């Protein structure tokens, strides 16, 4: 999607500045008397337990579990947290787990502020019924995970004719922030509809140096935010959607920045990412990112700009696959978008021909921009587009930086043929990997 800065959406000023400024929620003024309350044992209940300490905490307090020598608190029922704002602090996410034992949701925050979970794991939560929200964590406000994990959680709407599940691991009526955190092996299941196998939010979901992987739902196998999405230096991988958006099904403005979306699958459409319009004009921006190895059984293997304006910069979109034998929709589907210094080729389809960028028949969609390499398209492309079925890239691998990338190989047609309209100093991998080496930037997310 020069860019202005707005935490609620994308205006045309700096993507990186917006990512830096909008990362954390401020503590409301009313929490000025916040205290630290120490949890002294790993019992399910009773004096000194997390449950007992939480029941006496005030809004803004920290529940401190960092001094515990035990490694697990196994719960018989969920811990209710009615405070507006509350922080749970452990010593390390690998050293302490709040465990639902597959019989209960772990944390239920009924406040309107933010529940922060820091240096903890929250796992094996379970909730079911006619509606099932947040298998491990549910909040009527916001949820922040910092250096934490949520995993092996299940939200199962298994009864009623309107059965809906949201957030296999985490659901918030407000926003969700993952900061150096992971959500994995979680599932939202429902008789009617499920959204967000890992994370569901009615507000924005933000991922900063975080990973969401191996989750599943009907819509948005990894994440399903209803009012915006942002990820930077992050990974969406190996998530499954039964219907749409294997990695993410996003409503509202979106920013995918210096991140990798790979190995996700949809049994129907949009194997990697699906972008839908919000209540106002909606823009989805992908910058210096890799979208690779995603697949769909029916249509659109990588990215579907369904009703959001798409803008792509210096990105690599390769090796995605449509399993349809009827009509290839393309790795990227659009009603019209802009694309700069991006490679979209080497994507495959079982219908007997290849289409890297597609639109609806007789739609005559247009792609604007420059310095791109594309294999094939049913849309109108910029006049300087390089057409090539060969990208000259290595396999998806750890080539430095926090996420995997496709290295540009010697002799690649991408070398020195791109641009750097965003004036980035570094490629997808970040420092010290310069964005420009040689006569000009390389096309795609990786600079050789």
C-alpha positions as CSV (number, residue, x, y, z in Angstrom):
1,X,0.0,0.0,0.0
2,X,6.7,9.7,0.4
3,X,3.9,7.5,2.9
4,X,2.0,10.1,6.3
5,X,1.8,8.1,9.5
6,X,-1.4,6.8,11.0
7,X,-1.6,3.8,13.4
8,X,-5.2,3.1,12.2
9,X,-4.4,2.9,8.5
10,X,-1.9,3.7,5.8
11,X,-1.6,7.1,4.3
12,X,1.0,8.1,1.7
13,X,4.1,8.9,3.9
14,X,6.7,6.3,5.7
15,X,6.0,2.6,6.1
16,X,9.0,2.1,8.4
17,X,8.2,5.1,10.5
18,X,4.6,4.0,10.9
19,X,5.9,0.5,12.0
20,X,8.2,2.1,14.6
21,X,5.6,4.6,16.0
22,X,2.6,2.3,16.2
23,X,4.0,-0.7,18.0
24,X,2.7,-0.5,21.5
25,X,-0.3,0.7,23.4
26,X,0.2,3.5,26.0
27,X,-0.8,2.8,29.6
28,X,-3.9,4.9,30.5
29,X,-3.5,7.7,33.0
30,X,-5.9,6.0,35.4
31,X,-3.4,3.2,36.2
32,X,-1.1,5.5,38.1
33,X,-1.1,3.3,41.3
34,X,0.0,0.1,39.5
35,X,1.7,-2.4,41.8
36,X,3.7,-5.6,41.3
37,X,2.0,-8.6,42.9
38,X,4.1,-11.7,43.3
39,X,2.9,-15.3,42.5
40,X,4.6,-17.6,45.0
41,X,3.6,-21.1,43.8
42,X,2.4,-23.1,40.8
43,X,-0.9,-24.4,42.3
44,X,-4.2,-24.2,40.4
45,X,-5.7,-22.2,43.3
46,X,-5.2,-21.2,46.9
47,X,-3.0,-18.6,48.6
48,X,-0.1,-17.4,46.5
49,X,-1.4,-19.0,43.3
50,X,-1.8,-17.0,40.1
51,X,-5.6,-17.4,40.4
52,X,-5.6,-15.9,43.9
53,X,-3.2,-13.1,43.1
54,X,-5.1,-12.2,40.0
55,X,-8.4,-12.0,42.0
56,X,-7.0,-9.2,44.2
57,X,-5.1,-7.3,41.5
58,X,-6.1,-3.7,40.5
59,X,-6.0,-2.4,36.9
60,X,-2.4,-1.7,35.8
61,X,-0.8,-4.2,38.2
62,X,1.8,-6.7,37.2
63,X,1.4,-10.3,38.2
64,X,5.0,-11.5,38.7
65,X,5.8,-15.1,38.1
66,X,9.5,-14.6,37.3
67,X,10.7,-15.9,40.7
68,X,9.0,-19.3,40.4
69,X,11.2,-22.4,40.1
70,X,8.5,-24.6,38.7
71,X,7.9,-24.8,35.0
72,X,4.1,-25.3,34.6
73,X,0.9,-24.1,36.1
74,X,-1.8,-26.6,35.2
75,X,-5.3,-25.1,35.4
76,X,-8.7,-26.8,36.1
77,X,-10.6,-23.8,34.9
78,X,-9.9,-20.5,33.2
79,X,-8.4,-17.5,35.1
80,X,-10.8,-14.6,35.0
81,X,-9.1,-11.2,34.6
82,X,-11.6,-8.3,34.9
83,X,-9.0,-5.5,35.3
84,X,-8.9,-2.9,32.5
85,X,-5.1,-3.3,32.1
86,X,-3.0,-6.2,33.5
87,X,0.5,-7.6,32.9
88,X,1.6,-11.1,33.5
89,X,5.4,-11.4,33.7
90,X,7.4,-14.7,33.6
91,X,11.1,-15.4,33.6
92,X,11.3,-16.9,30.1
93,X,8.8,-18.3,27.6
94,X,10.6,-21.6,27.5
95,X,10.7,-21.8,31.3
96,X,7.1,-21.2,32.4
97,X,3.9,-22.4,30.8
98,X,0.3,-21.7,31.8
99,X,-1.3,-24.9,30.7
100,X,-5.0,-25.5,30.1
101,X,-4.6,-29.3,30.1
102,X,-7.0,-29.4,27.1
103,X,-10.0,-28.9,29.5
104,X,-10.2,-25.1,29.8
105,X,-9.4,-21.8,28.2
106,X,-6.3,-20.4,30.0
107,X,-6.9,-16.6,30.4
108,X,-10.2,-14.7,30.0
109,X,-9.7,-10.9,30.1
110,X,-13.0,-9.0,30.4
111,X,-11.5,-5.6,30.7
112,X,-11.6,-2.9,27.9
113,X,-7.8,-2.1,28.1
114,X,-4.9,-4.4,27.4
115,X,-3.9,-7.8,28.7
116,X,-0.1,-8.1,28.4
117,X,1.6,-11.5,28.6
118,X,5.4,-11.3,28.8
119,X,8.1,-14.0,28.8
120,X,5.5,-16.8,29.3
121,X,3.9,-19.6,27.3
122,X,0.2,-20.1,27.2
123,X,-0.7,-23.5,25.9
124,X,-3.2,-26.4,25.6
125,X,-6.2,-24.3,26.1
126,X,-9.7,-25.4,25.0
127,X,-13.0,-23.8,24.7
128,X,-16.2,-25.1,23.0
129,X,-19.9,-24.4,22.6
130,X,-22.2,-22.5,20.2
131,X,-19.6,-19.8,20.1
132,X,-15.9,-20.5,20.9
133,X,-13.6,-17.5,21.1
134,X,-9.9,-17.7,22.1
135,X,-8.8,-21.2,22.8
136,X,-6.0,-20.0,25.1
137,X,-6.7,-16.3,25.5
138,X,-9.9,-14.3,25.0
139,X,-10.2,-10.5,25.7
140,X,-13.0,-8.0,25.4
141,X,-10.2,-5.4,25.0
142,X,-6.7,-5.9,23.6
143,X,-4.0,-8.6,23.9
144,X,-0.2,-8.1,23.7
145,X,2.3,-10.9,23.7
146,X,5.9,-9.9,24.3
147,X,8.6,-12.6,24.0
148,X,5.9,-15.1,24.6
149,X,4.2,-18.1,23.0
150,X,0.6,-19.4,22.5
151,X,0.4,-22.9,21.2
152,X,-1.6,-26.1,21.0
153,X,-4.9,-24.2,21.6
154,X,-8.3,-25.1,20.3
155,X,-11.6,-23.1,19.9
156,X,-14.3,-25.5,18.8
157,X,-17.8,-24.2,18.1
158,X,-19.4,-27.7,18.2
159,X,-23.1,-27.0,18.8
160,X,-26.0,-24.8,17.5
161,X,-27.1,-23.7,14.0
162,X,-25.0,-20.5,14.3
163,X,-21.8,-22.1,15.6
164,X,-18.9,-19.7,15.1
165,X,-15.3,-20.0,16.3
166,X,-12.7,-17.1,16.4
167,X,-9.1,-17.4,17.4
168,X,-7.8,-20.9,17.9
169,X,-5.1,-19.4,20.2
170,X,-6.1,-15.8,20.8
171,X,-9.2,-13.7,20.2
172,X,-9.6,-10.0,21.1
173,X,-12.5,-7.7,20.5
174,X,-9.9,-5.0,20.2
175,X,-6.3,-5.2,18.8
176,X,-3.7,-8.0,19.1
177,X,0.1,-7.3,19.2
178,X,2.7,-10.0,18.8
179,X,6.1,-8.7,19.7
180,X,9.0,-11.2,19.3
181,X,6.4,-13.9,20.0
182,X,5.1,-17.1,18.4
183,X,1.6,-18.6,17.9
184,X,1.5,-22.1,16.5
185,X,-0.2,-25.5,16.4
186,X,-3.6,-24.0,17.2
187,X,-7.0,-24.4,15.5
188,X,-10.4,-22.7,15.2
189,X,-13.1,-25.2,14.3
190,X,-16.9,-24.7,13.8
191,X,-20.0,-26.3,12.5
192,X,-20.7,-23.1,10.6
193,X,-17.7,-20.8,10.3
194,X,-14.3,-20.4,11.9
195,X,-11.8,-17.5,11.6
196,X,-8.2,-17.1,12.6
197,X,-6.6,-20.5,13.5
198,X,-3.9,-18.6,15.4
199,X,-5.2,-15.1,16.0
200,X,-8.5,-13.4,15.5
201,X,-9.1,-9.7,16.2
202,X,-12.0,-7.3,15.7
203,X,-9.4,-4.6,15.6
204,X,-5.9,-4.6,14.1
205,X,-3.4,-7.5,14.4
206,X,0.3,-6.5,14.4
207,X,3.3,-8.8,14.2
208,X,6.7,-7.5,15.1
209,X,9.6,-10.0,14.7
210,X,7.1,-12.7,15.3
211,X,6.0,-16.1,13.8
212,X,2.5,-17.6,13.2
213,X,2.7,-21.1,11.9
214,X,1.0,-24.5,11.7
215,X,-2.5,-23.2,12.5
216,X,-5.9,-23.8,10.8
217,X,-9.4,-22.3,10.4
218,X,-12.0,-21.9,7.6
219,X,-11.0,-18.2,7.0
220,X,-7.5,-17.0,7.8
221,X,-5.6,-20.1,8.8
222,X,-2.9,-18.1,10.5
223,X,-4.6,-14.7,11.3
224,X,-8.0,-13.1,10.7
225,X,-8.0,-9.4,11.6
226,X,-11.2,-7.4,11.0
227,X,-9.7,-3.9,11.1
228,X,-6.2,-3.9,9.7
229,X,-3.0,-6.0,9.7
230,X,0.7,-5.2,10.0
231,X,3.7,-7.5,10.0
232,X,7.4,-6.6,9.9
233,X,10.4,-9.0,10.1
234,X,7.9,-11.7,10.7
235,X,6.8,-15.1,9.4
236,X,3.5,-16.6,8.3
237,X,4.2,-20.2,7.5
238,X,2.4,-23.6,6.9
239,X,-1.0,-22.4,8.0
240,X,-4.2,-23.9,6.5
241,X,-7.6,-22.4,5.5
242,X,-10.4,-24.6,4.6
243,X,-11.9,-21.7,2.6
244,X,-10.0,-18.4,2.1
245,X,-6.6,-17.0,3.1
246,X,-4.3,-19.8,4.1
247,X,-1.8,-17.5,5.8
248,X,-4.2,-14.5,6.5
249,X,-7.6,-13.3,5.7
250,X,-7.4,-9.5,6.2
251,X,-10.1,-6.9,6.3
252,X,-8.9,-3.2,6.3
253,X,-5.6,-1.6,5.6
254,X,-2.5,-3.9,5.6
255,X,1.3,-3.6,5.6
256,X,3.5,-6.6,4.9
257,X,7.1,-5.3,5.5
258,X,10.4,-7.3,5.3
259,X,8.5,-10.5,6.0
260,X,8.0,-14.0,4.6
261,X,4.7,-15.7,3.8
262,X,5.5,-19.3,2.8
263,X,4.0,-22.8,2.7
264,X,0.5,-21.8,3.5
265,X,-2.5,-23.5,1.8
266,X,-6.1,-22.9,1.1
267,X,-8.5,-25.7,0.2
268,X,-10.4,-23.1,-1.9
269,X,-8.7,-19.8,-2.7
270,X,-5.9,-17.4,-1.7
271,X,-3.3,-19.8,-0.4
272,X,-1.1,-17.0,1.1
273,X,-3.0,-13.8,1.7
274,X,-6.5,-12.5,1.0
275,X,-7.1,-8.7,1.3
276,X,-10.6,-7.4,1.7
277,X,-12.0,-3.8,1.9
278,X,-12.8,-2.2,5.2
279,X,-15.5,0.4,5.8
280,X,-13.4,3.1,4.0
281,X,-10.9,3.1,1.2
282,X,-8.6,0.2,1.8
283,X,-4.9,-0.3,0.8
284,X,-2.7,-3.3,1.1
285,X,1.1,-2.6,0.9
286,X,3.7,-5.3,0.4
287,X,7.3,-4.1,0.7
288,X,10.6,-6.0,0.5
289,X,8.9,-9.3,1.3
290,X,8.9,-12.9,0.0
291,X,5.7,-14.7,-0.9
292,X,6.7,-18.2,-1.8
293,X,5.6,-21.8,-1.8
294,X,2.0,-21.2,-1.0
295,X,-0.8,-23.1,-2.7
296,X,-4.5,-23.3,-3.3
297,X,-6.7,-26.2,-4.5
298,X,-9.0,-23.9,-6.5
299,X,-7.7,-20.4,-7.3
300,X,-5.1,-17.8,-6.5
301,X,-2.1,-19.5,-5.0
302,X,-0.4,-16.5,-3.3
303,X,-2.2,-13.1,-3.0
304,X,-5.8,-12.1,-3.7
305,X,-6.5,-8.4,-3.7
306,X,-10.2,-9.0,-3.5
307,X,-11.5,-5.4,-2.8
308,X,-8.4,-3.6,-1.5
309,X,-6.0,-1.5,-3.6
310,X,-2.7,-3.4,-3.9
311,X,0.8,-1.8,-3.9
312,X,3.9,-4.0,-4.1
313,X,7.5,-2.8,-3.8
314,X,10.8,-4.8,-4.1
315,X,9.2,-8.1,-3.4
316,X,9.6,-11.7,-4.5
317,X,6.6,-13.8,-5.5
318,X,7.6,-17.1,-6.8
319,X,7.1,-20.9,-6.6
320,X,3.4,-20.7,-5.6
321,X,1.0,-23.3,-7.0
322,X,-2.7,-23.6,-8.0
323,X,-4.0,-27.2,-8.1
324,X,-7.0,-26.3,-10.3
325,X,-7.4,-28.1,-13.6
326,X,-10.0,-25.7,-14.8
327,X,-8.9,-22.1,-15.0
328,X,-5.6,-20.5,-13.7
329,X,-6.4,-17.4,-11.7
330,X,-2.7,-16.6,-11.1
331,X,-0.4,-16.4,-8.1
332,X,-1.5,-12.8,-7.7
333,X,-5.1,-11.8,-8.4
334,X,-6.1,-8.1,-8.8
335,X,-8.7,-5.7,-10.1
336,X,-5.8,-3.3,-10.7
337,X,-2.7,-2.5,-8.6
338,X,0.7,-0.8,-8.7
339,X,4.0,-2.8,-8.6
340,X,7.6,-1.6,-8.4
341,X,10.8,-3.6,-8.7
342,X,9.0,-6.9,-8.1
343,X,9.5,-10.4,-9.5
344,X,6.4,-12.5,-10.1
345,X,7.3,-15.7,-12.0
346,X,7.9,-19.4,-11.7
347,X,4.4,-19.9,-10.2
348,X,2.6,-23.0,-11.5
349,X,-0.9,-24.2,-12.2
350,X,-2.4,-27.7,-13.0
351,X,-4.7,-26.4,-15.7
352,X,-2.0,-26.8,-18.3
353,X,-0.7,-23.3,-18.6
354,X,0.9,-20.7,-16.3
355,X,-0.5,-17.4,-15.1
356,X,1.6,-15.4,-12.6
357,X,-0.8,-12.3,-12.4
358,X,-4.5,-12.7,-13.2
359,X,-7.9,-11.0,-13.2
360,X,-11.4,-11.8,-14.1
361,X,-12.2,-12.6,-17.8
362,X,-12.8,-9.4,-19.9
363,X,-12.0,-7.3,-16.9
364,X,-8.9,-5.7,-18.5
365,X,-7.2,-4.9,-15.2
366,X,-4.1,-2.7,-15.3
367,X,-0.9,-2.8,-13.3
368,X,1.0,0.4,-13.1
369,X,4.7,0.9,-11.9
370,X,8.1,0.0,-13.4
371,X,11.2,-2.3,-13.2
372,X,9.3,-5.6,-12.8
373,X,10.0,-9.1,-14.0
374,X,6.9,-11.2,-14.7
375,X,6.4,-14.6,-16.3
376,X,2.9,-14.3,-17.6
377,X,-0.2,-12.3,-17.0
378,X,-3.8,-11.6,-18.2
379,X,-3.6,-8.0,-17.1
380,X,-2.0,-5.0,-18.7
381,X,1.5,-4.5,-17.5
382,X,3.9,-1.5,-17.6
383,X,5.8,-1.1,-20.9
384,X,9.2,-1.7,-19.3
385,X,8.2,-5.1,-17.8
386,X,10.8,-7.8,-18.3
387,X,9.0,-11.1,-19.4
388,X,10.9,-14.2,-18.3
389,X,9.9,-17.6,-17.0
390,X,13.3,-17.8,-15.3
391,X,14.0,-15.8,-12.2
392,X,17.6,-16.9,-11.4
393,X,16.8,-17.4,-7.7
394,X,18.0,-20.0,-5.2
395,X,15.7,-22.0,-3.0
396,X,14.0,-20.4,0.0
397,X,16.7,-20.5,2.7
398,X,18.3,-18.8,5.6
399,X,20.5,-16.2,3.9
400,X,20.9,-13.9,6.8
401,X,18.3,-11.8,8.6
402,X,15.3,-13.0,10.7
403,X,13.3,-14.5,7.8
404,X,14.1,-16.9,4.9
405,X,14.7,-15.4,1.4
406,X,15.5,-16.5,-2.2
407,X,19.0,-15.5,-2.9
408,X,19.7,-13.9,-6.3
409,X,22.1,-16.2,-8.2
410,X,24.9,-15.2,-10.6
411,X,23.6,-14.4,-14.0
412,X,20.0,-13.8,-12.8
413,X,18.0,-11.4,-15.0
414,X,17.0,-9.6,-11.8
415,X,20.5,-8.1,-11.1
416,X,20.8,-4.3,-11.3
417,X,17.4,-3.9,-13.0
418,X,15.2,-2.7,-10.2
419,X,14.5,0.5,-8.4
420,X,14.3,1.8,-4.8
421,X,11.4,4.2,-4.7
422,X,11.0,3.7,-0.9
423,X,14.7,4.8,-0.4
424,X,15.4,1.8,1.8
425,X,18.9,1.3,3.1
426,X,18.6,-2.5,3.5
427,X,16.9,-5.3,1.7
428,X,14.4,-7.7,3.3
429,X,17.1,-9.1,5.6
430,X,17.8,-5.8,7.2
431,X,21.2,-4.5,8.4
432,X,23.9,-5.1,7.2
433,X,22.5,-6.2,3.8
434,X,22.4,-3.1,1.6
435,X,19.4,-2.4,-0.6
436,X,21.7,-1.2,-3.4
437,X,24.9,-2.9,-4.4
438,X,26.3,-2.3,-7.9
439,X,24.8,-0.1,-10.6
440,X,21.2,-0.3,-9.4
441,X,19.0,-2.3,-7.0
442,X,18.2,-5.9,-7.9
443,X,14.5,-6.7,-8.7
444,X,12.8,-8.4,-5.7
445,X,13.4,-8.7,-2.0
446,X,17.0,-9.8,-2.0
447,X,20.1,-7.8,-3.1
448,X,23.0,-9.8,-4.4
